[in-house]
């Protein structure tokens, strides 16, 4: 693969990850899952130290539904994003409001793998 082809794949990878993040910020689980492979993998950050691994559309979808039920204003703000081929790294800030109105945030990194036009893996890590 020449450098131009590699750059094009990297640009498309960033577009797919950005579209997924837009759907996440809209709390649109259906749109998120349409961007993931049937055998997708998601590794959450909870509980420490290793988080939980979810494999396949059904468990990943169930995680996101429960996740969005915990707060109505969760967002992920991209601080920096880059890709090499079908692999992408995104530095981000996750923000939320707790039931008592207290706001919180945590900084972290997500590592993505894209297969074709879909996300095959999202591995999440946080500071703290």
C-alpha positions as CSV (number, residue, x, y, z in Angstrom):
1,X,0.0,0.0,0.0
2,X,1.5,3.3,-1.0
3,X,1.5,6.4,1.3
4,X,-1.5,8.0,-0.5
5,X,-3.7,4.9,-0.1
6,X,-2.6,4.6,3.6
7,X,-3.5,8.2,4.2
8,X,-6.9,7.7,2.5
9,X,-7.7,4.7,4.7
10,X,-6.6,6.7,7.8
11,X,-8.8,9.6,6.8
12,X,-11.8,7.2,6.4
13,X,-11.0,5.6,9.7
14,X,-11.2,9.0,11.4
15,X,-14.5,9.7,9.7
16,X,-16.0,6.5,10.9
17,X,-14.8,7.0,14.5
18,X,-16.1,10.6,14.4
19,X,-19.5,9.5,13.1
20,X,-19.6,7.0,16.0
21,X,-18.8,9.7,18.5
22,X,-21.5,11.9,17.0
23,X,-24.0,9.1,17.5
24,X,-22.8,8.5,21.0
25,X,-23.2,12.2,21.9
26,X,-26.7,12.1,20.5
27,X,-27.4,9.0,22.7
28,X,-28.5,7.2,19.5
29,X,-27.7,3.6,20.2
30,X,-29.2,2.3,16.9
31,X,-26.9,4.6,14.9
32,X,-23.9,3.6,17.0
33,X,-24.6,-0.1,16.5
34,X,-25.1,0.4,12.7
35,X,-21.4,1.5,12.7
36,X,-20.2,-1.6,14.5
37,X,-19.5,-5.1,13.2
38,X,-21.6,-8.1,14.2
39,X,-18.6,-9.4,16.2
40,X,-17.7,-6.0,17.7
41,X,-15.7,-5.7,20.9
42,X,-16.1,-2.9,23.5
43,X,-13.9,-2.7,26.6
44,X,-15.3,-0.3,29.2
45,X,-13.3,1.4,31.9
46,X,-15.4,0.1,34.8
47,X,-14.7,-1.5,37.1
48,X,-11.1,-0.7,37.7
49,X,-8.5,-1.8,37.1
50,X,-9.4,-3.7,33.9
51,X,-12.9,-2.7,33.0
52,X,-15.4,-5.1,31.4
53,X,-15.2,-6.6,27.9
54,X,-18.4,-7.0,25.8
55,X,-18.3,-9.0,22.6
56,X,-21.0,-9.0,19.9
57,X,-23.9,-6.7,19.0
58,X,-26.3,-7.8,21.7
59,X,-24.0,-7.3,24.8
60,X,-22.5,-4.1,23.4
61,X,-26.0,-2.7,22.6
62,X,-27.2,-3.6,26.1
63,X,-24.2,-1.8,27.7
64,X,-24.9,1.4,25.8
65,X,-28.6,1.3,26.7
66,X,-27.8,1.0,30.4
67,X,-25.0,3.6,30.1
68,X,-27.3,6.2,28.7
69,X,-30.0,5.5,31.3
70,X,-27.6,6.7,34.0
71,X,-27.5,10.3,32.9
72,X,-29.1,12.4,30.2
73,X,-26.2,14.7,29.3
74,X,-23.2,12.4,28.8
75,X,-20.8,13.6,26.1
76,X,-17.4,12.8,24.8
77,X,-15.4,15.8,23.6
78,X,-12.5,14.9,21.3
79,X,-9.3,16.5,22.3
80,X,-7.2,14.9,19.6
81,X,-7.7,12.2,17.0
82,X,-5.4,10.4,14.6
83,X,-5.2,7.2,12.7
84,X,-2.7,4.9,10.9
85,X,-4.5,2.8,8.4
86,X,-7.5,1.2,10.1
87,X,-6.4,1.9,13.7
88,X,-7.4,5.1,15.4
89,X,-6.5,6.8,18.7
90,X,-8.7,9.4,20.3
91,X,-7.8,11.5,23.3
92,X,-11.0,12.7,24.9
93,X,-12.9,14.1,27.8
94,X,-16.0,12.3,29.0
95,X,-18.5,14.7,30.8
96,X,-21.7,13.9,32.7
97,X,-24.1,15.2,35.3
98,X,-25.0,13.0,38.3
99,X,-28.6,12.6,39.6
100,X,-27.9,15.3,42.3
101,X,-26.9,17.8,39.6
102,X,-23.1,17.5,40.3
103,X,-21.1,17.7,37.1
104,X,-18.1,15.3,36.5
105,X,-15.6,14.6,33.9
106,X,-12.7,12.2,33.2
107,X,-10.0,12.3,30.6
108,X,-9.1,9.2,28.6
109,X,-8.1,7.5,25.4
110,X,-10.1,5.2,23.1
111,X,-8.3,2.9,20.7
112,X,-10.4,1.8,17.7
113,X,-10.0,-0.8,15.0
114,X,-12.0,-0.4,11.8
115,X,-12.9,-3.4,9.5
116,X,-14.2,-2.2,6.1
117,X,-16.6,0.6,6.9
118,X,-17.4,-0.5,10.5
119,X,-15.9,-0.4,14.0
120,X,-14.7,-3.8,15.1
121,X,-13.2,-2.7,18.4
122,X,-13.4,0.2,20.9
123,X,-11.0,-0.1,23.8
124,X,-11.4,2.6,26.5
125,X,-8.9,3.8,29.1
126,X,-9.1,6.7,31.6
127,X,-6.8,8.7,33.9
128,X,-7.2,8.3,37.6
